[in-house]
Amino acid sequence: MDAARRDHRNAVRLTVTSVDVLIAGAGPAGSALAAALARAGASVLLVEAAAHPRPKACAEYASPRIVEELARLGLPASWTDTAVPLRGMDLHAGGRWAPIRYEDARGTREAWGVDRRRFDAALADHATRAGAELRERTRVVGLVTDGPRVLGATLHDQATGRDEVVSAGWTVGADGTRSSVSRLVSVDRPVRFPRRLGLVAHYAGVPDLTDHGEMHVGRGYYVGLAPTPGGELNVGMALPMEDHGRSTRSRFDAAIAGIHAVADRLADSTRLTPIRGAAPIGHRVATPAGPGWLLVGDAAGFVDPFTGEGIHRALRSARAAADAILAGGDVAAAYRSERRRSFAAKSALSWLLQGCLAAPPVLGHAVGRLSSRPRAALRLGSALGDCRPATDALSPAALLEVLAP
């Protein structure tokens, strides 16, 4: 008997709680959604498998427009205490480099290097202050269903070992790339391309790398360097999945040594944290919504962290989900439609970049063109940073300016 049917059958023997919305995952997407719904008067239960503050395998580089999304949530401006402003990212490939900067109608914009432990904890705390209930060390282990419709979930409290059935108008998976909710509703799809191993560690900060980040593309992999609060440096990399014969530590060290500019940057620095990672990077789903359930943030699918869009995308998808739930009607259809409107062009741009990463000579040529065409570099950076429509960087004229021989 599958977990969903077993939970539905055993519901009468378990404590049953009823809420308007049950959200699995108290990262940026889940906490943002919980805060928005609770502020509007909905009863919200937010569950998190770990406990804040918890480490997160993340590049910790956020695009400029998170500022607007956090303001919409009413998050106090003190969230900037968990982040450092960055003027952009320098892209290095094929022996060339180009500055990736951001600009919108307000003028020059800054990206943010965030401490995910404190940033995520601040968002979760904001959700509880808005009226949501937060339960940590609690997992979704099954769904309660009636035919195709999800009616709630069975939760497992890891501290007490007890299970509880929660009845919910909407059950939301905001539990990342290994989402229990997406798996239980059977919409997960295999990640076929790009298939990469992601590894992350913190180093002591580098004195001349404090106000911007760097992305270095090597042979078949890349390494990102992003300053974070406390004078630390996030060192993240995406490596080929195929090399299974070496330890994580040896692969991490070899990737750094394989790009001379990165090795030079870190020569006098010290690694401060364990190496954390995930494989494969990315998540694919057949659909982000169905009867009684939604997926937000990484749980709804994402390609790769190269463009640094994950946190903004999480917050934006949470806003779309909140708007759809509060409006009523065909919530799943409204949410899918808003996701297409908000993310389709940006996803196309992200896939274009993945194609360039798979063809190093093309990427090196593009970086060379960008280095001598500051307006083109600013257009691309602003599109990647969600400061202007991605379609601006996808127009034939814009593509020719970057990719023409």
N, C-alpha and C positions, 0 to 999 in steps of 0.2 A: 504494500500500500504506500503511495507516495506521501511526502510530508504534508502537502496541502490537505489531502483527504483525511489523513490521520489527525491533523490539528482540528479540522472541522468536526470530526466525529467525537473527539475528546473534549471539545469546548465546554460541555456541560460539567466536566470534572475539574475544570480549572477556573481560577479567578478571572472574571471578564470585566475589562475596563472599556469604556466607550469614549471616543474623541472624534472631533471633526476630521483631523488630519494626523496621521502617524508618519513621522519622517525618520528614516534610518540613515544615520551619518551626520555628525555635528562638525563637519568641515565648513568651508565658506558657503557652499551651495545650501546645505541643510540648515545651517544656522541663519543664513539670510532669509530663506523661505519661512522658517519658523518665526522669525521676528516680524516679517511682513504680515503673515497671517494672524499672529497673536495681536499685533497692534490693531488689526481690523476687527477683533472680537472673536476670532475662531478659537476653539479649544485645540491645542496642539501638544502632542507628545513627541519629543525629540530624543532619540536613543543613539548612543555612541558606544562602539565596541571597546574602545580604549578609555582613558581618562585624561582630561586636560590638566596641564599642558603635556602634549605628547609629541615626539619627534615625527617628522614627515619627510619621506623621500621625495623631494621637490626641488626644482631649480630656484625657487624663492625669488623669482623676478616677475613683477606684475606690471601690466601695461597701464598707461596714464589714466584711463577712464574708470579705474576702480574708484577714483575719488567721487565721481558723480553717483555711482551705484551705492556706495557707503553712505553718502549724504541722504539719498532717498530713504535709506533704512533708518535714518535718525541716529546713526552711530556717532558718538561724540568724536570731535576732531582729535582727541587724544590718541586715536588709533595710530596716528603718525609716530607715536613713541615706539611702536613695534616695527618701524620701517625706516629706511633711509632713502632720500630722493636721489635719483640717478638721471643724468642728462641723456642717457641712451646706451646703446650697445655698439661696440666696434666689431665689425664682421671681418674675419680674416680667412682667406681661402686662396689657394693657388699662388701663394707668394704675394698677394695683394690684400689691401684692406680698404674698407669703406665705413664711414660713420652712419649708424642708423639712429636718427633723431625723430622727434615728434612735434607736430604743430597742428593746431586746429583754429577755429575762429577766435579763440581767446588768446592765441599766440603760442609761444613755445610751451611745451608740456614736459613734465618729468615722469619717468617710470619710477618704480619703487622696488627696492630690495627689502624683503620682509622676513621677519623671524616667524616662521609658521607656528611654532609652539605658542608664542604670545599672541600672534594675530588671530589664530583660530580660537584660542581661549577667550579673547576679547569679544569675538563675534558670538560665541556660545553664551557668554555671560550677558551680552546684549539681548539675545533671544529670551533668556529667562527673565530679564528685567521687563521685557515687553509682554510677558505673561505666559510664555511657553514653559512646559515642564521638561526638564532635562534629566535623563537617566543615563549615567555612564556605566561602563563595563556591562552593557546589555546588548544582545545581538538579536536580530531577526533570524529565526531558525525555521520558520514555515509560514505559509499563507493560509488564511481562511477564505474559501471561495464558494461561490454559488454559480456553477457553470463557468463561463469565461470571466465573470466579474469577481474582482478581489474585494473582500469585505473587511479585511483587517489582517492581522498577523499574530503568530505566536512568538513571544519574546522569551529569551533565556537570560536570567540574571546570573552573571558569572561569579558574583560574590556569594550568593546564597544557593546557587544551583537550582533555583525554582523557575518554572515556566509560568507564563501568563498569557492569556489570549486578550488581544486588544481589538475591539471593533472600531472601524474607522470608515468615514465617508470616502477618504482618499488615503492610499498608502503610497508613500514616496520613497524611492531609492535615491539617496544622496550619498551612498556609501562607496564611491570611488570606482576604480577600474576593476576591482574584484567584487563587484556589487552582488550581495546576496539577493536583493530584490530582482535585479535583471535576470539572474540565474533562475530564480524560482518562477518567474513568469515566462521563462524559456525564450527569451529574445536575444541571448548572447550569440554572437557570431565569431568565427575565428579571425585572428589578426594575421593576414597573409602578407601585407606590405604596408609600411616598412616593419620588419621584425628586428627589434633592437632590445638590448639589455640596458637598463638605466641604472647608473650608480651615482651616488651623491655622498659627499663628506664636507665638513667644515674645516677650514684652515685659518690660521692667524692671518689677519689682514695684511695686504701688501700696501706699503706707504703711497705709491703713486697710482694705485687703483682703488680710489675711494668714491669718486663721483660718477663713475660709469662702469658698465660691464664689458666683457669681451666674449665673443664666440669664435672659436678656432676650429676649422674644419680640416681634419686629417684624411688619411686614406681609408675610406669606409667607415669613419666615425667622426664624432665631434665632441669638443669639450667646451663648456661654458663656465665663465668666472663671473660671479655676481656679488658685490659687497652687500653685507647684511648688518643689522645692528650689533653693537658691541665690538666693533672693529674686527669682525670676522669676514671670511670670504667663502661663499658657497662654490664648491667645485663639483660640477655635475657633468656627466658624460653619457652618451648613447653609443653603445658598441654593438658590433655584429653578434647575432645570437649563436652563430655556428660553432664558435670556439668553446667547447665544453671541457677541454682537457686541462685547464688551468684554474687556479684558485681566483676568487674574486679580488683578493689583494694584489696578486701578480698582474691580473688584467688591468686593474685600476692604475697601478704604478707604470705599467708598460704604455698605457694610453697617454699618460702625462709625458713620459720620456720620449714618446714618438712624435711629439710636436714641440720643436725646440723653443718656440715662443712661450708655451705654457710651462715647460720645464724651467726656463729662465725666470718666469714670474714667481714660481713656487720654490725656487732654489733655497731661499733663506727663510721660508715659512714652515710652520709645523702643523701637521694634521691634528685637529682637536677632538674629533668625534669618530666613532666607528663608521665604516663604509656601509651605507644602506642602499637598497636597490629594489628593482622590480623587473620582471620579464614576462611577456614582452611589454614594452612601452605601448600604450594605446589601448583602446577598447572599441569594439564594434557591437552595435545592436541593430536588430531588424527594425525596431520602431521605439521611440522614446515614451510612448503613452498607450494606454489601453483602458478597458472598462474598470474603473476603480483604482488605477495605479498610474504613476508618472515616474520618470527618471530625470534627474537634474544633475548638473555638473558633469564630472568625468563618467559617472554611471550611465549617462545618456550617450556616451561615445565621444572619443577624441582621437586625433591622429598622432601627435608627437609634440613634445614640449619645445621644439626649436624656435617657435615664434613667440614664446612667452605669453601666451594668451589665456592660460588655464584659469587663473583666479578671476579675471574679468568675465570669462565665459561662464564660470560657475555662478557668479553674482547675477549676470544678465539672464541666465536660464532660470534662476530662482525667481527673478522678477516676473518673467513670462509665466511661470507656473503659478505664482501667487495671483496674478491678474486673471488667469483663466479660472482658477478655483473660486475666487471671489465673485467673478461675473456669473458663474453658474452656466446652465445650458450644456452644450456638448463640450465639456472641459477638455477632453483628450484631443478632439479635433482642433479646438482653439489653440491649445498649447503647441501641437505639431505645426500649425500654420505660422504661429509667431516665431517658432524656432527657425523655420525655413526662411522667413523674412529677415530675421536677425543674423543668421549664421551662414546661409548658403554661399554668398559671395566670398566671405572670409574663409570658408572651408575650401573653396576652389583655389584661393590664393595659397593656402597652406599646402594643398596637394601639388600645386605648381612648384613650390619650394622643395617639396619632397622629391619631385622629379629632378630638380637641379642637384640636390644632394646625392642622388643616385648616379649623376653624371658629372664628376668633379671638374673636367675641363670646361663644361658649360657654366658651372657655378663660378669657377675662377675668372672666366671671361666676364660674367655678369658683375662680379665684384669689381673688376677693373673698370668697367664702364661706369658703375655707380661712383667710384672714387673720383672720377673726372667730371661727373655730372651731379653736382650737389642738389639741384632741384629734383632730379629723378630719385636720388637717395632719400630726400626728405619726403617725397610723395609715397615711396614704398614704406619707409619707416612709419609714417603717419597712418597708413592703411593697416600695417601690422600692429600698431599700437592702438587701434580702434578710435583714432582721432579724425579719420575721414573715411568715406565709404571704400570698401575693398575694391569696388568696381572701378575706382579711379586708377588703381594700379593694374587692373586687368584689361583696360582699353587697348585696342591694337596699337595706338601711338605710344602708350606707356610701355607696353611690352617690347616694341621695337627699340625704344630708347635704351632699354636694359639688355636686350638679347641680340640685337642686330650685329652682324659681323663687323 
